[in-house]
Amino acid sequence: MALPENEAARVAALRALNILDTPPDHVFDELVAYAAHALRMHGAALSLVDEQRVWFKAATTPLLTCGPRDASFCTYVVEERQLVEVRDARQDERFLAHDAVTDATGLCFYAGSPVVLKNGHCIGAVYVVDTQPRKLNEEHRLILNSLAQIAAGEIERQYPPA
């Protein structure tokens, strides 16, 4: 997995927000709850990706508060800077050994849209997950992309760069 060309500047932009490791926030909790409900998925989350980890600002399912970046679906969203859809992780070589796919969680489907700041840096993803294979339709893609844009705007509003 290659890092984005602007990785140092991307991480600096994320760190300047001082959002990492902050308490839960009802606005982001509502945003991910809506994502899960609107797309009829098992769960949804807002994750932020720094150099080494993926940290969850909000999640509808009991997820870890952070995890290693190199084992994350979300890191692909940050690197590709576009919606990433994994219809069946059990059939995707990138995720065959991923803990959430192989353990009791039974994660099967993932779709994440990039959270991109006004300065152009992608700092994370708004994503949905399910325990069965799925496929997004155009309306679902629109909803997920829109929620990622809303999340970016709300992050910049609540956590202006220091």
C-alpha positions, -999 to 999 in steps of 0.1 A, spaced: 0 0 0 16 33 -11 13 64 9 -2 96 -7 24 119 -23 15 146 2 15 124 33 35 148 55 13 178 47 -18 156 50 -9 145 85 1 180 95 -33 193 83 -50 166 104 -29 173 135 -35 211 132 -72 204 138 -66 190 173 -95 166 168 -76 133 175 -85 117 208 -113 142 215 -145 130 233 -176 118 213 -197 145 197 -235 142 191 -232 158 156 -209 131 143 -228 104 162 -260 115 144 -242 117 111 -230 81 112 -263 69 126 -280 84 96 -255 68 73 -263 34 87 -300 40 86 -302 56 52 -281 29 35 -297 1 57 -263 -11 69 -252 -29 100 -230 0 110 -213 32 101 -184 53 114 -163 85 109 -126 76 110 -95 98 109 -62 84 96 -28 96 109 6 82 103 2 50 122 -34 46 132 -71 50 123 -90 67 151 -128 67 152 -145 100 160 -179 83 158 -193 48 153 -226 31 155 -212 -3 164 -188 -13 192 -155 -6 175 -121 0 189 -113 37 195 -83 32 172 -65 6 152 -33 2 131 -34 20 98 -19 -8 78 -48 -31 88 -75 -6 79 -100 -5 51 -101 33 55 -65 38 46 -74 28 10 -100 56 10 -74 81 21 -48 69 -4 -73 67 -34 -92 99 -24 -124 84 -38 -152 62 -26 -140 27 -20 -165 -2 -21 -156 -37 -10 -186 -58 -19 -173 -90 -2 -142 -87 19 -140 -125 21 -133 -125 -17 -108 -95 -17 -72 -104 -13 -64 -72 5 -87 -82 34 -87 -120 36 -67 -120 68 -82 -89 84 -94 -95 119 -129 -80 114 -134 -103 84 -121 -135 100 -133 -131 136 -169 -132 151 -175 -97 137 -179 -113 103 -174 -80 84 -182 -86 48 -191 -53 31 -173 -19 34 -179 13 16 -161 45 25 -161 80 11 -132 104 17 -134 133 42 -115 161 23 -108 195 39 -110 228 21 -72 227 17 -76 195 -3 -62 171 23 -80 138 28 -80 131 65 -103 101 69 -135 85 58 -172 82 65 -180 46 59 -207 19 63 -202 -18 69 -224 -49 68 -221 -86 76 -233 -97 42 -222 -89 7 -238 -57 -6 -236 -33 -35 -242 4 -34 -266 20 -58 -262 55 -72 -284 70 -44 -263 53 -17 -231 67 -33 -246 101 -33 -256 99 3 -222 86 14 -203 112 -5 -225 139 8 -221 128 44 -184 128 40 -185 164 27 -208 174 56 -184 157 81 -154 177 66 -173 210 69 -184 202 105 -148 192 114 -134 225 101 -162 244 118 -157 228 152 -119 223 150 -104 252 131 -67 247 124 -45 259 153 
